[in-house]
Amino acid sequence: MPDYLKARKLHLNGIIVGMAGMKKLNLKANKSTRVETLTIDAIKAELAFIDLQLKRKGD
């Protein structure tokens, strides 16, 4: 079982949750910047790739 993939998935999910939490704290910066949007999209793409790898490995 590829535990490193599960750990990476948890880590990336934590980053997304952390970014969402920071947005709630900073009400003035309620708009997403282009960099934030691209970062979140890249993380989501990486998560989808990890899910695909986990399915292939039989988890």
C-alpha distance matrix in Angstrom:
0.0 3.8 5.9 8.8 9.0 9.2 11.6 13.5 13.9 15.3 17.5 18.9 19.7 21.4 23.5 24.6 25.6 27.4 29.3 30.4 31.5 33.6 35.3 36.4 37.8 39.7 41.9 44.0 41.3 40.3 40.0 36.9 37.5 36.5 34.1 32.4 32.2 30.7 28.2 27.0 26.9 24.8 22.3 22.1 21.7 18.8 17.2 17.8 16.3 13.0 13.2 13.9 11.0 8.6 10.9 10.9 7.3 8.1 7.2
3.8 0.0 3.8 5.4 5.6 6.9 9.0 10.2 11.2 13.1 14.7 15.9 17.2 19.0 20.6 22.0 23.3 24.8 26.6 28.0 29.2 31.0 32.7 34.1 35.5 37.1 39.4 41.3 38.4 37.7 37.2 34.0 34.4 33.3 30.8 29.2 29.1 27.5 24.9 24.0 23.9 21.6 19.2 19.4 18.9 15.7 14.5 15.6 13.7 10.4 11.5 12.4 9.2 7.6 10.8 10.8 7.7 9.7 8.6
5.9 3.8 0.0 3.8 5.4 5.1 6.1 8.5 9.8 10.6 12.2 14.3 15.4 16.5 18.5 20.2 21.1 22.4 24.5 25.9 26.8 28.6 30.6 31.8 32.9 34.8 37.2 39.3 36.6 36.0 35.8 32.7 33.3 32.6 29.9 28.1 28.4 27.1 24.2 23.2 23.7 21.5 18.6 19.2 19.3 16.0 14.5 16.4 15.1 11.4 12.6 14.5 11.7 9.7 13.2 13.9 11.1 12.4 10.3
8.8 5.4 3.8 0.0 3.8 5.4 5.0 6.0 8.5 9.8 10.3 12.2 14.1 15.1 16.5 18.5 19.9 20.7 22.6 24.4 25.4 26.8 28.9 30.5 31.4 32.9 35.5 37.3 34.5 34.1 33.8 30.5 30.8 29.9 27.0 25.5 26.0 24.4 21.4 20.9 21.5 18.9 16.2 17.4 17.3 13.7 12.9 15.2 13.6 10.1 12.4 14.2 11.4 10.5 14.3 14.7 12.4 14.5 12.7
9.0 5.6 5.4 3.8 0.0 3.8 5.4 5.0 6.1 8.6 9.8 10.5 12.2 14.1 15.3 16.7 18.3 19.8 21.2 22.8 24.2 25.8 27.4 29.1 30.4 31.8 34.1 35.9 33.0 32.3 31.7 28.4 28.9 27.8 25.3 23.7 23.7 22.1 19.4 18.5 18.7 16.4 13.7 14.3 14.1 10.7 9.6 11.5 10.0 6.4 8.6 10.5 8.1 7.3 11.1 12.0 10.4 12.4 10.6
9.2 6.9 5.1 5.4 3.8 0.0 3.8 5.4 5.1 6.2 8.6 10.0 10.6 12.3 14.4 15.6 16.5 18.2 20.2 21.3 22.4 24.4 26.1 27.3 28.7 30.5 32.7 34.9 32.2 31.3 31.2 28.1 29.0 28.4 26.0 23.9 24.0 23.0 20.1 18.7 19.3 17.6 14.4 14.6 15.3 12.3 10.1 12.3 12.0 8.2 9.1 11.9 10.3 8.2 11.7 13.5 11.8 12.8 9.9
11.6 9.0 6.1 5.0 5.4 3.8 0.0 3.8 5.4 5.2 6.1 8.7 9.9 10.5 12.5 14.5 15.3 16.3 18.5 20.1 20.9 22.5 24.6 26.0 26.9 28.7 31.2 33.3 30.6 30.2 30.2 27.2 27.9 27.5 24.8 22.7 23.4 22.4 19.2 18.2 19.4 17.5 14.1 15.2 16.2 12.9 11.3 14.3 13.9 10.4 12.1 15.0 13.2 11.8 15.3 16.9 15.1 16.4 13.7
13.5 10.2 8.5 6.0 5.0 5.4 3.8 0.0 3.8 5.5 5.0 6.2 8.5 9.7 10.6 12.6 14.2 15.1 16.7 18.6 19.8 21.1 23.0 24.7 25.8 27.2 29.6 31.4 28.5 28.1 27.8 24.5 24.9 24.3 21.5 19.7 20.2 19.0 15.8 15.1 16.1 13.9 10.7 12.2 13.0 9.5 8.6 11.9 11.2 8.2 10.8 13.4 12.0 11.5 15.0 16.4 15.3 17.1 14.8
13.9 11.2 9.8 8.5 6.1 5.1 5.4 3.8 0.0 3.8 5.4 5.2 6.1 8.5 10.0 10.8 12.3 14.1 15.5 16.8 18.3 20.1 21.6 23.1 24.6 26.1 28.2 30.2 27.4 26.5 26.2 23.1 24.0 23.4 21.1 18.9 18.9 18.1 15.2 13.7 14.5 13.0 9.6 10.0 11.3 8.5 6.2 9.4 9.9 6.9 8.3 11.6 11.2 10.2 13.3 15.3 14.8 15.9 13.3
15.3 13.1 10.6 9.8 8.6 6.2 5.2 5.5 3.8 0.0 3.8 5.5 5.1 6.1 8.7 10.1 10.5 12.1 14.3 15.4 16.2 18.3 20.2 21.2 22.5 24.4 26.7 29.0 26.4 25.6 25.9 23.1 24.3 24.3 21.9 19.3 19.8 19.6 16.4 14.7 16.3 15.3 11.5 12.2 14.3 11.8 9.4 12.7 13.6 10.7 11.6 15.1 14.7 13.1 16.1 18.5 17.5 18.2 15.1
17.5 14.7 12.2 10.3 9.8 8.6 6.1 5.0 5.4 3.8 0.0 3.8 5.5 5.0 6.4 8.9 9.9 10.4 12.5 14.4 15.2 16.5 18.7 20.2 21.1 22.7 25.2 27.2 24.6 24.2 24.4 21.5 22.2 22.3 19.5 17.1 18.3 17.8 14.3 13.3 15.4 13.9 10.3 12.1 14.1 11.4 10.1 13.8 14.3 11.8 13.7 16.9 16.2 15.4 18.6 20.5 19.6 20.9 18.1
18.9 15.9 14.3 12.2 10.5 10.0 8.7 6.2 5.2 5.5 3.8 0.0 3.8 5.3 5.0 6.5 8.7 9.7 10.7 12.6 14.3 15.5 17.0 18.9 20.2 21.4 23.7 25.4 22.5 21.9 21.7 18.6 19.2 19.0 16.5 14.1 14.8 14.3 10.9 9.7 11.6 10.2 6.6 8.4 10.6 8.4 7.3 11.0 12.0 10.3 12.2 15.2 15.2 15.0 17.9 19.8 19.6 21.0 18.4
19.7 17.2 15.4 14.1 12.2 10.6 9.9 8.5 6.1 5.1 5.5 3.8 0.0 3.8 5.4 5.2 6.2 8.5 10.0 10.7 12.3 14.4 15.6 17.0 18.7 20.3 22.2 24.5 21.8 20.8 20.9 18.2 19.6 19.8 17.8 14.8 15.2 15.5 12.5 10.2 12.3 12.1 8.3 8.7 11.8 10.4 8.1 11.4 13.4 11.7 12.3 15.8 16.4 15.6 17.9 20.5 20.4 21.1 18.2
21.4 19.0 16.5 15.1 14.1 12.3 10.5 9.7 8.5 6.1 5.0 5.3 3.8 0.0 3.8 5.4 5.1 6.0 8.5 9.8 10.3 12.2 14.3 15.4 16.5 18.4 20.7 23.0 20.7 20.1 20.7 18.3 19.6 20.4 18.1 15.0 16.2 16.8 13.5 11.7 14.6 14.2 10.6 11.9 15.0 13.4 11.6 15.1 16.7 14.8 15.8 19.3 19.5 18.5 21.2 23.7 23.2 23.9 20.8
23.5 20.6 18.5 16.5 15.3 14.4 12.5 10.6 10.0 8.7 6.4 5.0 5.4 3.8 0.0 3.8 5.5 5.0 6.1 8.6 9.8 10.5 12.5 14.5 15.4 16.6 19.1 20.9 18.2 17.9 18.2 15.4 16.3 17.0 14.5 11.6 13.2 13.7 10.1 9.0 12.2 11.8 8.6 10.7 13.6 12.3 11.5 15.1 16.5 15.3 16.8 19.9 20.2 19.9 22.6 24.8 24.6 25.8 23.0
24.6 22.0 20.2 18.5 16.7 15.6 14.5 12.6 10.8 10.1 8.9 6.5 5.2 5.4 3.8 0.0 3.8 5.4 5.1 6.3 8.6 10.0 10.8 12.8 14.6 15.6 17.5 19.5 16.7 15.7 15.8 13.2 14.7 15.4 13.6 10.2 11.0 12.2 9.3 6.9 10.1 10.8 7.8 8.8 12.3 12.0 10.8 13.8 16.0 15.3 16.1 19.2 20.2 20.0 22.2 24.6 24.9 25.8 23.1
25.6 23.3 21.1 19.9 18.3 16.5 15.3 14.2 12.3 10.5 9.9 8.7 6.2 5.1 5.5 3.8 0.0 3.8 5.5 5.1 6.2 8.7 10.0 10.8 12.6 14.5 16.4 18.9 16.7 15.6 16.6 14.6 16.7 18.1 16.5 12.9 13.9 15.6 12.9 10.4 13.6 14.6 11.5 12.0 15.7 15.3 13.5 16.4 18.8 17.6 18.1 21.5 22.5 21.6 23.7 26.5 26.5 27.0 23.9
27.4 24.8 22.4 20.7 19.8 18.2 16.3 15.1 14.1 12.1 10.4 9.7 8.5 6.0 5.0 5.4 3.8 0.0 3.8 5.4 5.0 6.2 8.7 10.0 10.7 12.4 15.0 17.3 15.2 14.9 16.1 14.2 15.8 17.6 15.6 12.2 14.2 15.8 12.8 11.3 14.9 15.4 12.7 14.1 17.5 16.8 15.7 18.9 20.9 19.7 20.7 24.0 24.6 24.0 26.5 29.0 28.8 29.6 26.5
29.3 26.6 24.5 22.6 21.2 20.2 18.5 16.7 15.5 14.3 12.5 10.7 10.0 8.5 6.1 5.1 5.5 3.8 0.0 3.8 5.4 5.2 6.4 8.9 10.1 10.7 13.0 14.8 12.2 11.9 12.6 10.5 12.1 13.9 12.1 8.6 10.8 12.7 10.1 8.8 12.5 13.6 11.5 13.0 16.3 16.2 15.7 18.6 20.7 20.2 21.2 24.2 25.2 25.0 27.3 29.7 29.9 30.9 28.1
30.4 28.0 25.9 24.4 22.8 21.3 20.1 18.6 16.8 15.4 14.4 12.6 10.7 9.8 8.6 6.3 5.1 5.4 3.8 0.0 3.8 5.5 5.2 6.6 9.0 10.2 11.6 14.0 11.9 10.5 11.8 10.4 13.0 15.1 14.2 10.4 11.6 14.3 12.3 10.1 13.5 15.3 13.2 13.7 17.3 17.8 16.6 19.1 21.7 21.3 21.7 24.8 26.2 25.8 27.6 30.3 30.8 31.3 28.4
31.5 29.2 26.8 25.4 24.2 22.4 20.9 19.8 18.3 16.2 15.2 14.3 12.3 10.3 9.8 8.6 6.2 5.0 5.4 3.8 0.0 3.8 5.4 5.2 6.5 8.9 10.8 13.7 12.4 11.6 13.8 13.0 15.4 18.0 16.8 13.3 15.0 17.6 15.3 13.5 17.0 18.5 16.2 16.9 20.6 20.6 19.3 22.0 24.5 23.6 24.1 27.4 28.5 27.8 29.9 32.6 32.7 33.2 30.0
33.6 31.0 28.6 26.8 25.8 24.4 22.5 21.1 20.1 18.3 16.5 15.5 14.4 12.2 10.5 10.0 8.7 6.2 5.2 5.5 3.8 0.0 3.8 5.4 5.1 6.2 9.1 11.2 9.7 10.0 12.1 11.5 13.3 16.1 14.9 11.7 14.1 16.7 14.5 13.5 17.2 18.5 16.7 18.0 21.4 21.4 20.7 23.6 25.8 25.2 26.1 29.2 30.2 29.8 32.0 34.6 34.7 35.5 32.5
35.3 32.7 30.6 28.9 27.4 26.1 24.6 23.0 21.6 20.2 18.7 17.0 15.6 14.3 12.5 10.8 10.0 8.7 6.4 5.2 5.4 3.8 0.0 3.8 5.4 5.2 6.7 8.9 7.1 6.4 8.7 8.6 11.1 14.3 13.9 10.6 12.5 15.6 14.2 12.9 16.3 18.2 16.9 17.8 21.1 21.8 21.2 23.6 26.1 25.9 26.6 29.5 30.9 30.7 32.6 35.2 35.7 36.4 33.5
36.4 34.1 31.8 30.5 29.1 27.3 26.0 24.7 23.1 21.2 20.2 18.9 17.0 15.4 14.5 12.8 10.8 10.0 8.9 6.6 5.2 5.4 3.8 0.0 3.8 5.6 6.1 9.5 9.1 7.9 11.0 11.8 14.6 17.8 17.6 14.3 15.8 19.0 17.7 15.9 19.2 21.3 19.6 20.1 23.6 24.3 23.2 25.5 28.3 27.8 28.1 31.3 32.7 32.1 33.9 36.7 37.1 37.5 34.4
37.8 35.5 32.9 31.4 30.4 28.7 26.9 25.8 24.6 22.5 21.1 20.2 18.7 16.5 15.4 14.6 12.6 10.7 10.1 9.0 6.5 5.1 5.4 3.8 0.0 3.8 6.0 8.9 9.2 9.5 12.8 13.6 15.8 19.2 18.6 15.6 17.8 20.8 19.1 18.0 21.5 23.1 21.5 22.5 25.9 26.2 25.3 28.0 30.4 29.8 30.4 33.6 34.8 34.2 36.3 39.0 39.1 39.6 36.5
39.7 37.1 34.8 32.9 31.8 30.5 28.7 27.2 26.1 24.4 22.7 21.4 20.3 18.4 16.6 15.6 14.5 12.4 10.7 10.2 8.9 6.2 5.2 5.6 3.8 0.0 3.8 5.6 5.8 7.1 10.2 11.5 13.3 16.9 16.6 14.1 16.4 19.4 18.2 17.6 20.9 22.7 21.6 22.8 26.0 26.6 26.1 28.7 31.0 30.8 31.6 34.6 35.8 35.6 37.6 40.2 40.5 41.3 38.3
41.9 39.4 37.2 35.5 34.1 32.7 31.2 29.6 28.2 26.7 25.2 23.7 22.2 20.7 19.1 17.5 16.4 15.0 13.0 11.6 10.8 9.1 6.7 6.1 6.0 3.8 0.0 3.8 5.5 5.4 9.1 11.4 13.8 17.4 18.0 15.5 17.1 20.5 19.9 18.9 21.9 24.2 23.3 24.0 27.2 28.3 27.7 29.9 32.5 32.5 33.0 35.9 37.4 37.3 39.0 41.6 42.3 42.8 39.9
44.0 41.3 39.3 37.3 35.9 34.9 33.3 31.4 30.2 29.0 27.2 25.4 24.5 23.0 20.9 19.5 18.9 17.3 14.8 14.0 13.7 11.2 8.9 9.5 8.9 5.6 3.8 0.0 3.8 5.6 8.3 11.1 12.6 16.3 17.2 15.4 17.2 20.4 20.2 19.8 22.6 24.8 24.4 25.3 28.3 29.4 29.3 31.4 33.8 34.1 34.9 37.6 39.1 39.2 41.0 43.5 44.2 45.0 42.3
41.3 38.4 36.6 34.5 33.0 32.2 30.6 28.5 27.4 26.4 24.6 22.5 21.8 20.7 18.2 16.7 16.7 15.2 12.2 11.9 12.4 9.7 7.1 9.1 9.2 5.8 5.5 3.8 0.0 3.8 5.5 7.5 8.9 12.7 13.4 11.6 13.5 16.6 16.5 16.3 19.0 21.1 21.0 22.0 24.8 26.0 26.1 28.2 30.5 30.9 31.9 34.4 35.9 36.2 38.0 40.3 41.1 42.1 39.5
40.3 37.7 36.0 34.1 32.3 31.3 30.2 28.1 26.5 25.6 24.2 21.9 20.8 20.1 17.9 15.7 15.6 14.9 11.9 10.5 11.6 10.0 6.4 7.9 9.5 7.1 5.4 5.6 3.8 0.0 3.8 6.5 9.3 12.8 14.0 11.7 12.6 16.2 16.4 15.4 17.8 20.5 20.2 20.6 23.6 25.1 24.9 26.6 29.2 29.8 30.3 32.8 34.6 34.9 36.3 38.8 39.9 40.6 38.0
40.0 37.2 35.8 33.8 31.7 31.2 30.2 27.8 26.2 25.9 24.4 21.7 20.9 20.7 18.2 15.8 16.6 16.1 12.6 11.8 13.8 12.1 8.7 11.0 12.8 10.2 9.1 8.3 5.5 3.8 0.0 3.8 6.3 9.5 11.5 9.7 10.1 13.6 14.5 13.8 15.7 18.4 18.9 19.2 21.7 23.6 23.8 25.2 27.7 28.7 29.4 31.5 33.4 34.0 35.4 37.7 39.0 39.9 37.5
36.9 34.0 32.7 30.5 28.4 28.1 27.2 24.5 23.1 23.1 21.5 18.6 18.2 18.3 15.4 13.2 14.6 14.2 10.5 10.4 13.0 11.5 8.6 11.8 13.6 11.5 11.4 11.1 7.5 6.5 3.8 0.0 3.8 6.5 8.1 6.1 6.4 9.9 10.7 10.3 12.2 14.7 15.3 15.9 18.2 20.0 20.5 22.0 24.2 25.4 26.2 28.2 30.1 30.8 32.3 34.4 35.7 36.8 34.6
37.5 34.4 33.3 30.8 28.9 29.0 27.9 24.9 24.0 24.3 22.2 19.2 19.6 19.6 16.3 14.7 16.7 15.8 12.1 13.0 15.4 13.3 11.1 14.6 15.8 13.3 13.8 12.6 8.9 9.3 6.3 3.8 0.0 3.8 5.4 5.2 6.3 8.7 9.9 10.8 12.4 14.3 15.5 16.7 18.4 20.1 21.2 22.7 24.5 25.8 27.1 28.9 30.5 31.6 33.2 35.0 36.3 37.7 35.7
36.5 33.3 32.6 29.9 27.8 28.4 27.5 24.3 23.4 24.3 22.3 19.0 19.8 20.4 17.0 15.4 18.1 17.6 13.9 15.1 18.0 16.1 14.3 17.8 19.2 16.9 17.4 16.3 12.7 12.8 9.5 6.5 3.8 0.0 3.8 5.5 5.1 6.1 8.5 10.0 10.6 12.2 14.2 15.4 16.4 18.3 19.9 21.1 22.6 24.3 25.8 27.1 28.7 30.2 31.7 33.2 34.7 36.4 34.7
34.1 30.8 29.9 27.0 25.3 26.0 24.8 21.5 21.1 21.9 19.5 16.5 17.8 18.1 14.5 13.6 16.5 15.6 12.1 14.2 16.8 14.9 13.9 17.6 18.6 16.6 18.0 17.2 13.4 14.0 11.5 8.1 5.4 3.8 0.0 3.8 5.4 5.1 6.0 8.6 9.8 10.4 12.1 14.1 15.2 16.3 18.2 19.9 21.0 22.4 24.2 25.7 26.9 28.4 30.3 31.6 32.8 34.7 32.9
32.4 29.2 28.1 25.5 23.7 23.9 22.7 19.7 18.9 19.3 17.1 14.1 14.8 15.0 11.6 10.2 12.9 12.2 8.6 10.4 13.3 11.7 10.6 14.3 15.6 14.1 15.5 15.4 11.6 11.7 9.7 6.1 5.2 5.5 3.8 0.0 3.8 5.5 5.0 6.1 8.5 9.8 10.5 12.2 14.1 15.2 16.4 18.3 19.9 20.9 22.5 24.4 25.7 26.7 28.6 30.3 31.4 32.9 30.9
32.2 29.1 28.4 26.0 23.7 24.0 23.4 20.2 18.9 19.8 18.3 14.8 15.2 16.2 13.2 11.0 13.9 14.2 10.8 11.6 15.0 14.1 12.5 15.8 17.8 16.4 17.1 17.2 13.5 12.6 10.1 6.4 6.3 5.1 5.4 3.8 0.0 3.8 5.4 5.3 6.1 8.6 10.0 10.6 12.3 14.3 15.3 16.5 18.4 20.0 21.1 22.7 24.5 25.7 27.1 28.9 30.3 31.8 29.9
30.7 27.5 27.1 24.4 22.1 23.0 22.4 19.0 18.1 19.6 17.8 14.3 15.5 16.8 13.7 12.2 15.6 15.8 12.7 14.3 17.6 16.7 15.6 19.0 20.8 19.4 20.5 20.4 16.6 16.2 13.6 9.9 8.7 6.1 5.1 5.5 3.8 0.0 3.8 5.5 5.1 6.1 8.6 9.9 10.5 12.2 14.2 15.3 16.5 18.3 19.9 21.1 22.6 24.3 25.8 27.1 28.6 30.4 28.9
28.2 24.9 24.2 21.4 19.4 20.1 19.2 15.8 15.2 16.4 14.3 10.9 12.5 13.5 10.1 9.3 12.9 12.8 10.1 12.3 15.3 14.5 14.2 17.7 19.1 18.2 19.9 20.2 16.5 16.4 14.5 10.7 9.9 8.5 6.0 5.0 5.4 3.8 0.0 3.8 5.4 5.1 6.2 8.6 9.9 10.6 12.3 14.3 15.3 16.5 18.4 20.0 21.1 22.5 24.4 25.8 26.9 28.7 27.0
27.0 24.0 23.2 20.9 18.5 18.7 18.2 15.1 13.7 14.7 13.3 9.7 10.2 11.7 9.0 6.9 10.4 11.3 8.8 10.1 13.5 13.5 12.9 15.9 18.0 17.6 18.9 19.8 16.3 15.4 13.8 10.3 10.8 10.0 8.6 6.1 5.3 5.5 3.8 0.0 3.8 5.4 5.1 6.1 8.6 9.8 10.4 12.3 14.2 15.2 16.4 18.4 19.9 20.9 22.6 24.4 25.6 27.0 25.0
26.9 23.9 23.7 21.5 18.7 19.3 19.4 16.1 14.5 16.3 15.4 11.6 12.3 14.6 12.2 10.1 13.6 14.9 12.5 13.5 17.0 17.2 16.3 19.2 21.5 20.9 21.9 22.6 19.0 17.8 15.7 12.2 12.4 10.6 9.8 8.5 6.1 5.1 5.4 3.8 0.0 3.8 5.5 5.1 6.2 8.6 9.8 10.6 12.4 14.2 15.3 16.6 18.5 19.9 21.2 22.8 24.5 25.9 24.4
24.8 21.6 21.5 18.9 16.4 17.6 17.5 13.9 13.0 15.3 13.9 10.2 12.1 14.2 11.8 10.8 14.6 15.4 13.6 15.3 18.5 18.5 18.2 21.3 23.1 22.7 24.2 24.8 21.1 20.5 18.4 14.7 14.3 12.2 10.4 9.8 8.6 6.1 5.1 5.4 3.8 0.0 3.8 5.4 5.1 6.2 8.6 9.9 10.6 12.3 14.3 15.4 16.6 18.4 20.1 21.2 22.6 24.6 23.2
22.3 19.2 18.6 16.2 13.7 14.4 14.1 10.7 9.6 11.5 10.3 6.6 8.3 10.6 8.6 7.8 11.5 12.7 11.5 13.2 16.2 16.7 16.9 19.6 21.5 21.6 23.3 24.4 21.0 20.2 18.9 15.3 15.5 14.2 12.1 10.5 10.0 8.6 6.2 5.1 5.5 3.8 0.0 3.8 5.4 5.0 6.2 8.7 9.8 10.4 12.3 14.2 15.2 16.3 18.4 20.0 20.9 22.6 20.8
22.1 19.4 19.2 17.4 14.3 14.6 15.2 12.2 10.0 12.2 12.1 8.4 8.7 11.9 10.7 8.8 12.0 14.1 13.0 13.7 16.9 18.0 17.8 20.1 22.5 22.8 24.0 25.3 22.0 20.6 19.2 15.9 16.7 15.4 14.1 12.2 10.6 9.9 8.6 6.1 5.1 5.4 3.8 0.0 3.8 5.4 5.0 6.2 8.6 9.8 10.5 12.4 14.3 15.2 16.6 18.5 19.9 21.2 19.4
21.7 18.9 19.3 17.3 14.1 15.3 16.2 13.0 11.3 14.3 14.1 10.6 11.8 15.0 13.6 12.3 15.7 17.5 16.3 17.3 20.6 21.4 21.1 23.6 25.9 26.0 27.2 28.3 24.8 23.6 21.7 18.2 18.4 16.4 15.2 14.1 12.3 10.5 9.9 8.6 6.2 5.1 5.4 3.8 0.0 3.8 5.4 5.1 6.3 8.7 9.9 10.7 12.5 14.3 15.5 16.8 18.6 20.2 19.1
18.8 15.7 16.0 13.7 10.7 12.3 12.9 9.5 8.5 11.8 11.4 8.4 10.4 13.4 12.3 12.0 15.3 16.8 16.2 17.8 20.6 21.4 21.8 24.3 26.2 26.6 28.3 29.4 26.0 25.1 23.6 20.0 20.1 18.3 16.3 15.2 14.3 12.2 10.6 9.8 8.6 6.2 5.0 5.4 3.8 0.0 3.8 5.4 5.0 6.2 8.6 9.8 10.5 12.3 14.3 15.3 16.5 18.5 17.3
17.2 14.5 14.5 12.9 9.6 10.1 11.3 8.6 6.2 9.4 10.1 7.3 8.1 11.6 11.5 10.8 13.5 15.7 15.7 16.6 19.3 20.7 21.2 23.2 25.3 26.1 27.7 29.3 26.1 24.9 23.8 20.5 21.2 19.9 18.2 16.4 15.3 14.2 12.3 10.4 9.8 8.6 6.2 5.0 5.4 3.8 0.0 3.8 5.4 5.0 6.2 8.6 9.8 10.4 12.3 14.3 15.2 16.6 14.8
17.8 15.6 16.4 15.2 11.5 12.3 14.3 11.9 9.4 12.7 13.8 11.0 11.4 15.1 15.1 13.8 16.4 18.9 18.6 19.1 22.0 23.6 23.6 25.5 28.0 28.7 29.9 31.4 28.2 26.6 25.2 22.0 22.7 21.1 19.9 18.3 16.5 15.3 14.3 12.3 10.6 9.9 8.7 6.2 5.1 5.4 3.8 0.0 3.8 5.4 5.1 6.3 8.7 9.9 10.7 12.5 14.3 15.5 14.3
16.3 13.7 15.1 13.6 10.0 12.0 13.9 11.2 9.9 13.6 14.3 12.0 13.4 16.7 16.5 16.0 18.8 20.9 20.7 21.7 24.5 25.8 26.1 28.3 30.4 31.0 32.5 33.8 30.5 29.2 27.7 24.2 24.5 22.6 21.0 19.9 18.4 16.5 15.3 14.2 12.4 10.6 9.8 8.6 6.3 5.0 5.4 3.8 0.0 3.8 5.4 5.0 6.3 8.7 9.9 10.7 12.4 14.4 13.9
13.0 10.4 11.4 10.1 6.4 8.2 10.4 8.2 6.9 10.7 11.8 10.3 11.7 14.8 15.3 15.3 17.6 19.7 20.2 21.3 23.6 25.2 25.9 27.8 29.8 30.8 32.5 34.1 30.9 29.8 28.7 25.4 25.8 24.3 22.4 20.9 20.0 18.3 16.5 15.2 14.2 12.3 10.4 9.8 8.7 6.2 5.0 5.4 3.8 0.0 3.8 5.4 5.0 6.1 8.6 9.8 10.5 12.4 11.2
13.2 11.5 12.6 12.4 8.6 9.1 12.1 10.8 8.3 11.6 13.7 12.2 12.3 15.8 16.8 16.1 18.1 20.7 21.2 21.7 24.1 26.1 26.6 28.1 30.4 31.6 33.0 34.9 31.9 30.3 29.4 26.2 27.1 25.8 24.2 22.5 21.1 19.9 18.4 16.4 15.3 14.3 12.3 10.5 9.9 8.6 6.2 5.1 5.4 3.8 0.0 3.8 5.4 5.1 6.2 8.6 9.9 10.7 9.3
13.9 12.4 14.5 14.2 10.5 11.9 15.0 13.4 11.6 15.1 16.9 15.2 15.8 19.3 19.9 19.2 21.5 24.0 24.2 24.8 27.4 29.2 29.5 31.3 33.6 34.6 35.9 37.6 34.4 32.8 31.5 28.2 28.9 27.1 25.7 24.4 22.7 21.1 20.0 18.4 16.6 15.4 14.2 12.4 10.7 9.8 8.6 6.3 5.0 5.4 3.8 0.0 3.8 5.5 5.2 6.3 8.7 10.0 10.0
11.0 9.2 11.7 11.4 8.1 10.3 13.2 12.0 11.2 14.7 16.2 15.2 16.4 19.5 20.2 20.2 22.5 24.6 25.2 26.2 28.5 30.2 30.9 32.7 34.8 35.8 37.4 39.1 35.9 34.6 33.4 30.1 30.5 28.7 26.9 25.7 24.5 22.6 21.1 19.9 18.5 16.6 15.2 14.3 12.5 10.5 9.8 8.7 6.3 5.0 5.4 3.8 0.0 3.8 5.4 5.1 6.2 8.7 9.0
8.6 7.6 9.7 10.5 7.3 8.2 11.8 11.5 10.2 13.1 15.4 15.0 15.6 18.5 19.9 20.0 21.6 24.0 25.0 25.8 27.8 29.8 30.7 32.1 34.2 35.6 37.3 39.2 36.2 34.9 34.0 30.8 31.6 30.2 28.4 26.7 25.7 24.3 22.5 20.9 19.9 18.4 16.3 15.2 14.3 12.3 10.4 9.9 8.7 6.1 5.1 5.5 3.8 0.0 3.8 5.4 5.1 6.3 5.4
10.9 10.8 13.2 14.3 11.1 11.7 15.3 15.0 13.3 16.1 18.6 17.9 17.9 21.2 22.6 22.2 23.7 26.5 27.3 27.6 29.9 32.0 32.6 33.9 36.3 37.6 39.0 41.0 38.0 36.3 35.4 32.3 33.2 31.7 30.3 28.6 27.1 25.8 24.4 22.6 21.2 20.1 18.4 16.6 15.5 14.3 12.3 10.7 9.9 8.6 6.2 5.2 5.4 3.8 0.0 3.8 5.4 5.2 5.6
10.9 10.8 13.9 14.7 12.0 13.5 16.9 16.4 15.3 18.5 20.5 19.8 20.5 23.7 24.8 24.6 26.5 29.0 29.7 30.3 32.6 34.6 35.2 36.7 39.0 40.2 41.6 43.5 40.3 38.8 37.7 34.4 35.0 33.2 31.6 30.3 28.9 27.1 25.8 24.4 22.8 21.2 20.0 18.5 16.8 15.3 14.3 12.5 10.7 9.8 8.6 6.3 5.1 5.4 3.8 0.0 3.8 5.4 7.6
7.3 7.7 11.1 12.4 10.4 11.8 15.1 15.3 14.8 17.5 19.6 19.6 20.4 23.2 24.6 24.9 26.5 28.8 29.9 30.8 32.7 34.7 35.7 37.1 39.1 40.5 42.3 44.2 41.1 39.9 39.0 35.7 36.3 34.7 32.8 31.4 30.3 28.6 26.9 25.6 24.5 22.6 20.9 19.9 18.6 16.5 15.2 14.3 12.4 10.5 9.9 8.7 6.2 5.1 5.4 3.8 0.0 3.8 5.9
8.1 9.7 12.4 14.5 12.4 12.8 16.4 17.1 15.9 18.2 20.9 21.0 21.1 23.9 25.8 25.8 27.0 29.6 30.9 31.3 33.2 35.5 36.4 37.5 39.6 41.3 42.8 45.0 42.1 40.6 39.9 36.8 37.7 36.4 34.7 32.9 31.8 30.4 28.7 27.0 25.9 24.6 22.6 21.2 20.2 18.5 16.6 15.5 14.4 12.4 10.7 10.0 8.7 6.3 5.2 5.4 3.8 0.0 3.8
7.2 8.6 10.3 12.7 10.6 9.9 13.7 14.8 13.3 15.1 18.1 18.4 18.2 20.8 23.0 23.1 23.9 26.5 28.1 28.4 30.0 32.5 33.5 34.4 36.5 38.3 39.9 42.3 39.5 38.0 37.5 34.6 35.7 34.7 32.9 30.9 29.9 28.9 27.0 25.0 24.4 23.2 20.8 19.4 19.1 17.3 14.8 14.3 13.9 11.2 9.3 10.0 9.0 5.4 5.6 7.6 5.9 3.8 0.0
